[in-house]
Amino acid sequence: MASHQQQQQTGPLLDAGPLPVKAIRDQARKQLVDALDSRRGKKVLVLDPKVSGPLALIAEVSLLKEHGVEQLSHLGAEALSSDVRSVLYLARPTLHNAQLIARQVRANLTASRQQAGPAPSLEHSIFFVPRRTTACTRILEEEGVLGDVSIGEFPLDIVPFEADLLSLEMDNVFRECALDGDPSGLFYVARAITKLQALVGTIPRVIGKGSSAKGVSGLMQRLRHEVGGAGPAPSAATGGALGGGKGAMVDAVVLLDRAVDLVTPLCTQLTYEGLIDELLGIHNGAVELEGDRAAVAGVKRSKVPLNSSDRLFQSLRDANFAAVGPALRDKALSLQADYQELAPETKTVGQMKDFVKKLNALPEMNRHTNIADLLSKATRGSAFMGKLKVEQGLLDGYGVESVAEALEEMMFRMEEPWQVLRLMCLASITQGGIPAKRLDALRREFLLSYGHEQSLLLAALQRVGLLRRPDSSRPSWPALKARFNLIVDSVNEAAPQDMAYTFSGYAPLSCRLVEAALREGW
């Protein structure tokens, strides 16, 4: 009961928005419970690490224990160390996971046979998330364990993070579509939106940009027909009706290919929450801290939830970091003034109670003051400021040659390779490609700095068009920048009037596209 209450206190406030997001979570919890209860008795739950984080957002450990889970383990190839005879897997339907499961099943069966004396038979159950695939079944068959396992599905399509934020938590979809030629992720997107419509009503307008958006739109229409719906197909280019829409809680859905806006994910987020993610890392709605400081290697870490249950964080999360310090100072001064005004001989019990409630904000104040201090030290450093200067120069339209020296210096200082690659890709996209001689020089320097094993990564970036040489076409960035007013010279970071404050002058292209779609159409 205590764990459940803690979950309620630290979990996001899913009822705070206009959509039935809590119902989505409750449905996922019920489906999880059904999967657990399909195997009687005590069981070991083996989780794909890609599933364990999202799972924690819909169910607490106490719920798992109530339904027979005696042990939690992450997926690996070695045999499990447990006397429990029922093993249940929750894993993404990847070939690698299928191979790992097959090896572990064989190892478990071998270890069981080697035990002295009669032992009850092992039961292995696999629930693929969000659905089973023919390829995974074939792998299990080729590995010789298909007859030793039962296979099911746990359809965890949508993971609620906040009342206004839902995610499929499928971070490899762009790679799968653009590099591997595997469009299966588009089906998951279409199915998730179709499920959402079962709760909010048929969304009357579907707008999209890009070939993948068109594919998702077509799959949505097909899924509607399969469940008995009707209506004309939506247009992924100009928008269109899915049919119905009477009483719908959502006016429109906008589908955007990641390839339509490759610039924004390469830029540095400058909101409070964005910088925490950039510098400390937010995973499944939590940041790892040591006490109230950032976790470091070799030191015990604790996860601190960052969501709407933390009222101070909720008020700061979308603010530009430049405005966070003054906001925290004002909050501290307010608490100090309340304390100084407290005169016991003139205060009623009710007023004392109100003051004590205000004191409950002190742990939040301490936490966010320490986090802000960490961020402030990092953002004042020469490495961060240098990277931001290169980034903003590229967005403004300065050529590759003007930032090449800074990139080479970052490699010489052995800064994180992904930071260097982000800037190289940003230069390639904003300039319509990097001149062949300069690109070869940067590639050579990168491989010398970080190792020739990185050559496969560089080749993959070139294949998807993130790193390329110029061609005969004109760069699209200057035209997009002018058409959508992507660079705003004067931004009031304390009282912003334009979304460009989120990147201190750059308005995300994808957000401008959504604005244009809903205001004037495409």
C-alpha positions in Angstrom: 0.0 0.0 0.0 2.9 2.4 0.8 4.5 1.8 -2.6 1.2 2.5 -4.3 0.8 5.8 -2.4 4.3 6.8 -3.2 3.6 6.1 -6.9 0.6 8.3 -6.7 2.6 11.1 -5.0 5.6 11.0 -7.4 3.8 10.1 -10.6 2.6 12.7 -13.1 -0.8 14.3 -12.7 -2.5 12.5 -15.6 -5.9 14.0 -14.8 -4.8 17.6 -15.3 -5.5 17.8 -19.0 -8.5 17.6 -21.3 -7.9 14.1 -22.6 -8.5 10.8 -20.7 -4.8 10.0 -20.4 -5.2 8.2 -17.1 -7.6 5.8 -18.8 -4.7 5.0 -21.2 -2.5 4.1 -18.3 -5.2 2.1 -16.6 -5.8 0.1 -19.7 -2.1 -0.7 -20.0 -2.0 -1.7 -16.4 -4.9 -4.1 -16.9 -3.2 -5.6 -20.0 0.0 -6.1 -18.0 -2.0 -7.7 -15.1 -3.7 -10.0 -17.6 -0.3 -11.1 -19.0 1.1 -11.8 -15.5 -2.0 -13.7 -14.4 -2.0 -15.9 -17.5 0.8 -17.8 -15.8 -0.2 -19.1 -12.4 1.9 -19.1 -9.3 5.3 -17.4 -8.6 7.3 -16.2 -11.6 10.5 -14.5 -12.7 9.9 -11.4 -14.9 12.7 -10.8 -17.4 12.7 -7.4 -19.0 14.2 -6.0 -22.1 15.9 -2.8 -20.8 14.0 -0.9 -23.6 10.8 -2.0 -21.9 11.6 -1.7 -18.2 11.6 2.1 -18.2 8.2 2.6 -19.9 6.8 -0.2 -17.8 7.8 1.7 -14.6 5.5 4.6 -15.8 2.4 2.4 -15.8 3.0 0.0 -12.9 4.9 0.0 -9.6 6.9 -2.9 -8.3 4.2 -3.6 -5.6 1.7 -4.3 -8.4 4.0 -6.8 -10.0 4.5 -8.6 -6.6 0.8 -8.7 -6.0 0.5 -10.8 -9.2 3.2 -13.3 -8.5 6.5 -11.7 -9.6 9.2 -12.9 -7.2 12.2 -11.7 -9.1 13.0 -9.0 -11.7 15.8 -9.4 -14.1 17.2 -7.8 -17.3 17.4 -9.8 -20.4 20.7 -11.7 -20.9 22.1 -14.9 -22.4 23.2 -16.6 -19.1 21.0 -18.9 -17.1 18.7 -17.4 -14.4 19.6 -18.0 -10.8 16.2 -18.8 -9.2 14.2 -21.6 -7.8 11.0 -20.2 -9.4 9.9 -22.5 -12.2 7.9 -20.0 -14.3 9.8 -17.4 -16.4 8.0 -14.6 -18.2 9.7 -12.3 -20.7 8.6 -8.8 -21.8 10.8 -7.7 -24.8 10.7 -5.7 -28.0 10.4 -7.9 -31.1 13.9 -7.5 -32.3 16.1 -10.3 -33.8 18.7 -9.6 -31.2 16.2 -10.0 -28.3 14.9 -13.2 -29.9 18.4 -14.7 -30.0 19.1 -13.6 -26.4 15.9 -15.2 -25.2 16.6 -18.4 -27.1 20.1 -18.7 -25.5 18.8 -18.0 -22.0 15.9 -20.6 -22.4 18.5 -23.2 -23.5 20.8 -22.3 -20.6 17.9 -22.5 -18.1 16.8 -25.9 -19.4 20.4 -27.2 -19.3 20.9 -26.0 -15.7 17.6 -27.5 -14.7 18.6 -30.9 -16.1 21.9 -30.8 -14.2 20.2 -30.4 -10.9 20.3 -33.4 -8.6 17.0 -35.1 -8.0 13.7 -34.6 -9.7 12.8 -31.0 -10.6 9.5 -29.6 -11.8 9.6 -28.6 -15.5 10.4 -25.0 -16.4 7.8 -22.8 -18.1 9.0 -20.0 -20.4 6.5 -17.4 -21.7 7.4 -14.6 -24.0 5.3 -11.5 -24.4 6.5 -9.3 -27.3 5.9 -5.6 -26.9 3.8 -4.3 -28.6 3.3 -7.3 -30.8 4.9 -10.6 -31.9 6.5 -10.9 -35.3 7.1 -13.7 -37.8 10.8 -12.9 -37.8 11.2 -13.5 -34.1 9.1 -16.7 -34.2 11.4 -17.9 -37.0 14.5 -17.1 -34.9 13.1 -19.1 -31.9 12.4 -22.0 -34.3 15.9 -21.9 -35.8 17.4 -21.8 -32.3 15.4 -25.0 -31.4 13.4 -23.5 -28.5 10.0 -22.8 -30.1 8.5 -25.9 -28.6 9.8 -24.9 -25.1 8.1 -21.5 -25.0 4.6 -20.0 -25.3 4.4 -16.7 -27.2 2.0 -13.8 -26.6 1.7 -10.0 -27.0 1.7 -7.1 -24.6 0.3 -4.2 -26.7 2.0 -1.3 -24.8 1.6 1.2 -27.7 1.2 4.4 -25.8 3.1 5.4 -22.7 1.6 8.4 -20.8 4.3 10.8 -19.5 2.1 13.7 -18.7 -1.5 14.8 -19.2 -0.4 16.5 -22.4 2.5 14.1 -23.5 2.2 10.6 -24.9 5.0 8.6 -26.3 5.5 5.3 -28.1 9.1 5.1 -26.7 10.5 3.6 -29.9 13.8 5.5 -30.3 15.0 3.4 -33.3 12.2 4.1 -35.7 14.0 6.7 -37.8 17.0 4.4 -38.1 14.8 1.5 -39.0 12.9 3.5 -41.7 15.7 5.5 -43.1 18.7 3.2 -42.8 17.4 -0.4 -42.5 14.4 0.0 -44.8 12.1 -1.4 -42.1 8.8 0.5 -42.0 7.2 -1.6 -39.3 7.4 1.3 -36.8 4.8 3.2 -39.0 2.3 0.5 -38.2 2.8 0.9 -34.5 2.2 4.7 -34.8 -1.0 4.1 -36.8 -2.2 1.5 -34.4 -1.5 3.8 -31.4 -3.5 6.7 -32.9 -6.3 4.3 -33.8 -6.4 3.1 -30.1 -6.4 6.7 -29.0 -9.4 7.5 -31.2 -11.3 4.7 -29.4 -11.1 6.9 -26.3 -11.3 10.4 -27.7 -13.6 9.9 -30.7 -12.7 9.8 -34.4 -10.3 12.7 -35.2 -11.9 14.6 -38.0 -8.8 16.1 -39.6 -5.5 14.4 -40.4 -2.6 16.5 -41.7 0.8 15.2 -42.6 4.1 16.1 -44.3 6.4 13.5 -45.7 6.2 10.0 -47.2 6.2 8.2 -43.8 3.3 10.5 -42.7 1.4 9.4 -45.8 2.1 5.8 -44.9 0.8 6.2 -41.4 -2.3 8.0 -42.7 -3.0 5.1 -45.0 -2.5 2.5 -42.3 -4.9 4.4 -40.0 -7.6 4.3 -42.7 -7.0 0.6 -43.2 -7.2 -0.1 -39.4 -10.4 1.8 -39.2 -12.0 -0.4 -41.9 -10.7 -3.5 -40.2 -12.6 -2.5 -37.0 -15.7 -1.6 -38.9 -15.2 2.1 -39.5 -15.9 3.9 -42.7 -15.2 7.2 -44.3 -13.0 8.7 -46.9 -9.2 8.4 -46.7 -7.4 11.3 -45.2 -4.9 13.3 -47.2 -1.3 13.3 -45.9 -0.5 16.3 -48.0 -3.3 18.7 -47.5 -5.4 17.2 -44.7 -8.7 15.5 -45.0 -11.5 13.9 -43.1 -11.3 10.4 -41.6 -15.1 10.4 -41.5 -17.3 11.0 -38.5 -15.6 13.1 -36.0 -18.9 13.9 -34.1 -18.1 14.6 -30.5 -14.4 14.1 -31.0 -12.2 15.5 -28.2 -9.3 16.2 -30.7 -9.8 18.5 -33.7 -6.8 17.4 -35.7 -3.7 15.2 -35.7 -0.5 16.4 -37.4 1.9 13.8 -38.7 5.5 14.9 -39.4 8.3 12.8 -40.7 11.5 13.2 -38.7 13.2 13.7 -42.0 11.2 16.9 -42.5 13.0 18.6 -39.6 16.4 17.2 -39.0 17.8 20.5 -37.7 15.9 20.7 -34.4 17.1 17.5 -32.7 20.7 18.5 -33.5 20.4 21.8 -31.6 20.9 22.4 -27.9 17.8 22.8 -25.9 17.9 25.9 -23.6 14.8 25.4 -21.5 15.3 24.2 -17.9 14.0 20.7 -18.6 15.8 20.6 -22.0 19.2 21.5 -20.4 18.6 18.8 -17.7 18.2 16.3 -20.4 21.2 17.6 -22.4 23.6 17.7 -19.5 22.3 15.2 -16.9 20.0 13.0 -18.9 16.3 12.4 -18.3 15.2 8.8 -18.7 11.6 7.8 -18.4 10.6 11.0 -16.5 13.4 10.8 -14.0 17.0 12.1 -13.5 19.7 10.3 -11.6 21.2 12.2 -8.8 23.6 11.5 -5.9 21.7 13.0 -3.0 20.7 16.2 -4.6 23.8 16.3 -6.8 24.3 14.8 -10.3 25.2 11.1 -10.1 28.8 10.2 -10.8 30.5 6.9 -11.6 31.1 4.6 -8.7 28.6 6.5 -6.4 25.2 5.2 -5.4 22.6 6.9 -7.5 19.0 7.7 -6.8 16.3 8.5 -9.3 14.4 11.8 -8.9 11.1 12.1 -10.7 10.7 15.2 -12.9 7.0 15.6 -13.7 3.9 17.6 -12.9 3.7 16.2 -9.3 6.6 18.5 -8.6 4.9 21.9 -8.6 8.1 23.9 -8.7 9.5 21.9 -11.6 6.1 22.2 -13.4 6.4 26.0 -13.2 10.0 26.0 -14.4 10.3 23.2 -16.9 9.4 25.2 -20.0 11.3 28.4 -19.0 14.5 29.5 -20.7 17.3 28.6 -18.3 18.2 32.3 -18.1 14.9 32.9 -16.3 15.3 30.0 -13.9 17.7 31.6 -11.5 15.6 34.8 -10.9 12.5 32.6 -10.5 14.2 30.4 -7.8 15.4 33.6 -6.1 11.9 35.0 -6.0 10.5 31.7 -4.6 13.2 31.7 -1.9 12.5 35.4 -1.0 8.8 34.6 -0.8 9.4 31.7 1.6 11.7 33.9 3.7 9.1 36.6 3.9 6.5 34.1 5.0 8.8 32.9 7.8 9.6 36.4 9.0 6.0 37.3 9.1 5.3 34.4 11.3 4.5 35.7 14.8 3.0 33.0 17.0 1.2 35.4 19.3 -0.7 36.9 16.4 -1.3 33.7 14.2 -4.2 31.4 14.3 -3.8 27.6 14.1 -5.2 27.8 10.6 -2.6 30.3 9.5 0.1 28.2 11.1 -1.2 25.2 9.1 -1.0 27.2 5.9 2.6 28.1 6.6 3.6 24.5 7.3 2.1 23.6 3.9 4.4 26.2 2.3 7.3 24.6 4.1 6.6 21.4 2.1 8.1 23.2 -0.9 11.5 23.3 0.8 12.7 19.9 -0.5 11.7 20.9 -4.0 13.5 24.3 -3.6 16.7 22.5 -2.4 16.6 20.0 -5.2 16.1 22.5 -8.0 18.6 25.0 -6.6 21.2 22.3 -6.7 20.3 21.1 -10.2 20.3 24.7 -11.4 23.7 25.2 -9.9 25.0 22.2 -11.7 23.6 23.4 -15.0 24.9 26.9 -14.4 28.4 25.7 -13.9 28.2 23.5 -17.1 26.7 26.3 -19.3 29.4 28.8 -18.2 32.2 26.5 -19.3 34.2 27.2 -22.4 33.3 23.9 -24.0 29.5 24.5 -23.8 29.8 28.1 -24.9 32.0 27.2 -27.8 29.7 24.5 -29.0 26.7 26.9 -28.7 28.5 29.6 -30.7 29.3 27.1 -33.5 25.6 25.9 -33.5 24.2 29.4 -33.6 26.6 30.4 -36.4 25.5 27.6 -38.6 21.8 28.4 -38.0 22.5 32.0 -38.9 24.0 30.9 -42.2 27.8 31.1 -41.7 29.7 28.7 -43.9 31.3 25.5 -43.0 34.8 27.0 -43.2 34.0 29.4 -40.4 33.3 26.6 -38.0 35.8 23.9 -39.2 38.5 25.1 -36.9 36.2 24.9 -33.9 35.2 21.4 -34.8 38.8 20.3 -35.2 39.6 21.9 -31.8 36.7 19.9 -30.2 38.1 16.7 -31.6 41.6 17.6 -30.3 40.2 18.1 -26.8 38.5 14.7 -27.2 35.0 16.1 -26.4 32.1 13.6 -26.6 32.0 12.2 -30.2 28.3 12.6 -30.4 28.6 16.3 -29.7 31.1 16.7 -32.6 28.9 14.6 -34.9 25.8 16.7 -34.1 27.6 19.8 -35.2 29.0 18.1 -38.4 25.5 17.0 -39.3 24.1 20.4 -38.5 26.7 22.0 -40.8 25.8 19.5 -43.6 22.1 20.1 -43.4 22.2 23.9 -43.1 24.8 24.3 -45.9 23.3 21.8 -48.3 26.3 19.5 -47.8 30.0 19.9 -46.8 32.5 20.4 -49.6 34.2 17.1 -50.5 37.7 18.2 -49.4 36.6 19.6 -46.1 34.3 16.6 -45.4 37.2 14.2 -46.0 39.4 16.2 -43.7 36.8 16.2 -40.9 36.1 12.4 -41.4 39.9 11.7 -41.2 40.3 13.8 -38.1 37.3 12.2 -36.4 38.6 8.7 -37.1 42.0 9.6 -35.8 40.5 11.1 -32.6 37.9 8.5 -31.8 39.0 5.3 -33.5 38.5 3.7 -36.9 35.6 1.6 -35.5 33.6 4.8 -35.9 33.8 4.5 -39.7 30.6 2.4 -39.8 28.7 5.2 -38.0 30.0 7.8 -40.4 28.9 5.7 -43.3 25.4 5.3 -41.8 25.1 9.0 -41.4 26.0 9.5 -45.0 23.6 6.9 -46.2 20.6 8.7 -44.5 21.7 12.1 -45.7 22.8 13.6 -42.4 26.4 13.9 -43.7 26.8 14.5 -47.4 28.6 16.4 -50.1 26.9 19.2 -52.0 24.9 18.3 -55.1 23.4 20.4 -57.9 20.3 21.4 -55.8 20.2 24.6 -53.8 20.4 24.4 -50.0 16.8 24.4 -48.6 17.8 25.9 -45.2 18.0 29.6 -46.2 14.5 29.4 -47.9 13.0 27.6 -44.9 14.6 30.0 -42.5 13.0 33.0 -44.3 9.6 31.4 -45.1 8.9 30.3 -41.5 10.8 33.0 -39.6 13.0 30.5 -37.9 15.6 32.9 -36.6 14.3 35.6 -34.2 16.8 38.3 -33.4 15.2 39.8 -30.3 13.8 37.3 -27.8 12.5 38.1 -24.3 13.6 35.1 -22.4 11.9 36.1 -19.2 8.5 36.8 -20.8 8.6 35.1 -24.2 6.2 36.0 -26.9 7.6 33.5 -29.5 8.6 29.9 -29.3 12.2 30.9 -30.4 13.0 31.4 -26.7 13.3 27.7 -26.3 16.6 27.8 -28.3 17.5 31.4 -27.5 16.6 32.6 -31.0 15.8 29.5 -33.1 12.1 28.6 -33.5 11.9 24.8 -34.1 10.9 24.1 -37.7 8.5 21.3 -36.8 6.6 23.6 -34.5 6.4 26.3 -37.1 5.1 23.7 -39.5 2.4 22.7 -37.1 1.5 26.4 -36.6 1.2 26.8 -40.4 -0.8 23.6 -40.9 -3.4 24.6 -38.3 -3.6 28.2 -39.3 -3.5 28.1 -43.1 -3.1 24.5 -44.2 -0.4 23.1 -46.6 
